[in-house]
Each structure stands twice: as structure tokens, then as C-alpha cells.
Amino acid sequence: MGINKIWLSLAHMGGGEQKFIQEAFDNNWVVPLGPNVDGFEQDIASYLGSGVEAVALSAGTAALHLGLVLLGVGPGDEVICQSFTFAASANPIRYQGATPVFVDSEETTWNMSPHYLEKAIADRISKGKKPKAIIAVHLYGMPADMDAINSIAARYGIPVLEDAAEALGSVYKGRKCGTLGEISALSFNGNKIITTSGGGALVTRNQDYIRQTKFLATQARDNAPHYQHSKIGYNYRMSNICAGIGRGQMEVLEEHVQRRREINTLYREELSGIAGIGVFDNPSPEYQSNHWLTCIMVSPDKCGKTREDVRLALDAENIESRPLWKPMHLQPVFEGCPYYGDGTSERLFNDGLCLPSGSSLTDEDVGMVTGVIKKILS
Ligand SMILES: *Cc1c(COP(=O)(O)O)cnc(C)c1O
């Protein structure tokens, strides 16, 4: 990958990946499924604990999609989704022919506002449409206020699908992200905290969901000697090679989380005194982000520069940074979908910037980034 460029978040191999891949080659397990898939699923489940099981899939998006299928979401249904997120959280709602109802973020976690969640549910019910599911996201690794979200959801009897794609290793009130919904989705895409080059997992305590996920993800083959189908299936299983990478990555997950947190601390130390720059941080000790990406807010009225000025200054020095997610209710593809909020996510999008945060960055790399930011703001 490009010499001298500082990237936002790169894949970071631990070294153990090769042995699992070699084993797969030696045994001709170069297929979907196999011992690495079983091993990776066990690794995920024992890491997360609290009685969950995992099914390894081809992508986090596939996990979210199958989650909606399991929850019975179909044409004409409405599904509540955090607006401030990556499109992969919301797209599967459309795959099912359902309509997303977008809910704004709260200032503290940047994730789904429990206040607007409740408003949205009440208003949809008053219009005769009870939402079929709620998709809550832990953006940039910051846990959403899941106790508040789950208790509202339980009061109305609506299941929560937890999008923990960015939050493996994050902890909320002593509980790991990825165990906080009826069904949870993880991602092992190349830019995530650990990677299988591409992949994901569906996580749940519900044994029947585990069984159904394995069935649906392998083309929904009925029990017969010939190919017999009574349901629509998908080709969503993870390959045994990718799972081998995943097993090696699980050996270094805690190190990666540790390093991302260290990088966040370095940024905070270097940037905290600068007027007009705020580094996003855990709102209280109950929230322990994995700090997948360190994000800053740039206040033009306080520092005379915009988020875009900072981004372009970094780009000129060969440093990759990126605006925060553009909210889904502002995306052309979701035009006209209902939205409940007060503009918080739009403000975050306007002024927020993600800084290079990969676990392979050196302290010097971080120093280069903060040096450019200090220079343009001085
Ligand atoms: C990466 C990501 C996904 C999708 O995961 P893939 O493995 O890329 O399909 C979903 N939601 C969020 C919030 C993500 O960051």
C-alpha cells in the first residue's frame, strides 16, 4: 500500500493468519465452510461471551440482511434505522421491500437518540404502522445507549437489530457490543478493527435463529438427497480461507483495540488545547469505545477554519481523512423516507472529520497528522 501515505484505517495482519490458511490448503478445504469457519465462530462466541453464538457470513451487510429476514421484515413493512450511519445499515431494509424510518442521533454518543426513537414509534403507530424492527448502530466504536433503546423497544414489543460492525471490542456498562440486541451483526471488512479481507457474522442467543441463519445462508436446501427448496435462500456463508484469516486476527484483537485506544489518547493529548477542535470521547466511564476511528469536530466560528479546510490540508500532506457519515435521511436514494430528529446528525456531518486511526500507525504518524492540524489552525 502506497509508501509514505498515512491512511485512515488499514488491514493489519497479526502473523497467525498464515498457519490457518496453510492448513486449509494442505487439507484442500478451499471451499465455503470447513474447520476454520467452525473455529472462527467459536472464537467469536467465546470472545463475546454471555451465551451468544455466531454464524460467519460473507459480509456484515449479509448479517444485517438475514437479521431482517429472521425478524420477518417484508414488503410494505417499516423498519426504524439510525440515520447517522453507513448505508449498509439501511440498504437491507430495501432488499426486503420495506421502508426505512430514520431516527436522529443524540449529542453524547452520536448514536440513536432514545427520545426521537420513542417519538418515531409513537407517530408511526398513530399512523397505523407499527415498526417491525429497530436497527441501532455503534458508530466509530462508540456504544449506543442500548439500555434506553432496548427498554423503549421492549415496551412496544419491537425487536432490536444491533449493528456492531464498527464496535467489536467496545463495552457498554460492562457488556460487550455485539451481545446487546436480539440479533447482532459484525463486520470483518478490510477497514474494520479486525478483518477477514471481507466478511461478517450474525450473533444471537437464539438457537433457532442460528439454525435458520445457517440454512438460509447456504441456499435454503431442504433435507433431501436431491436439491429441494421450500424457501428463498442466499449464498452468504464465509469461505474457509477467509475464516482462517479471521482466526489469526482473533489472536490480536485485544492488541488492536488497545492500540486504537492509545492512538485516540495521543490525539486527545495533542489536540485538546486547540480552540475550535473537539476530540470525540466516551461520554462517561459506562461507555468504552474501541475507538475504531478517532473523530474530531471543527468549529469554524472558534478557529476560523472548516472541516473541509482541515481535510484538504491533510490531503496536501498525503494524509487520508474523511468527513463523518452523511446521514441517511439526506441521501438521494432515501429521499422521502420518514425522519424524526432535530438536525444533530446533520451538524455532525457538517463539522466532523475522521482521522487516521489504524492499529498499524506509529506515534510518529499520529504526530504528523496533529502537526498538520496545528499548523493550519495557527
Ligand atoms: C462496515 C459496516 C457495515 C457493513 O459491513 P460489510 O462487512 O462491509 O458488509 C454495516 N454497518 C456499519 C455501521 C459499517 O461500518
The ligand as an SDF file (V2000), in Angstrom:
LIG
                    3D

 15 15  0  0  0  0  0  0  0  0999 V2000
  -18.8350   -1.7850    7.5890 C   0  0  0  0  0  0  0  0  0  0  0  0
  -20.2080   -1.5500    8.0770 C   0  0  0  0  0  0  0  0  0  0  0  0
  -21.2830   -2.3540    7.6950 C   0  0  0  0  0  0  0  0  0  0  0  0
  -21.1890   -3.3910    6.6140 C   0  0  0  0  0  0  0  0  0  0  0  0
  -20.2600   -4.3530    6.7610 O   0  0  0  0  0  0  0  0  0  0  0  0
  -19.6420   -5.0950    5.4680 P   0  0  0  0  0  0  0  0  0  0  0  0
  -18.8840   -6.2200    6.0600 O   0  0  0  0  0  0  0  0  0  0  0  0
  -18.7840   -4.0860    4.7750 O   0  0  0  0  0  0  0  0  0  0  0  0
  -20.7860   -5.5500    4.6080 O   0  0  0  0  0  0  0  0  0  0  0  0
  -22.5170   -2.1330    8.2590 C   0  0  0  0  0  0  0  0  0  0  0  0
  -22.7110   -1.1460    9.1460 N   0  0  0  0  0  0  0  0  0  0  0  0
  -21.7190   -0.3210    9.5230 C   0  0  0  0  0  0  0  0  0  0  0  0
  -22.0050    0.7390   10.5250 C   0  0  0  0  0  0  0  0  0  0  0  0
  -20.4410   -0.4830    8.9900 C   0  0  0  0  0  0  0  0  0  0  0  0
  -19.4610    0.3620    9.3390 O   0  0  0  0  0  0  0  0  0  0  0  0
  1  2  1  0
  2  3  1  0
  2 14  2  0
  3  4  1  0
  3 10  2  0
  4  5  1  0
  5  6  1  0
  6  7  2  0
  6  8  1  0
  6  9  1  0
 10 11  1  0
 11 12  2  0
 12 13  1  0
 12 14  1  0
 14 15  1  0
M  END
$$$$
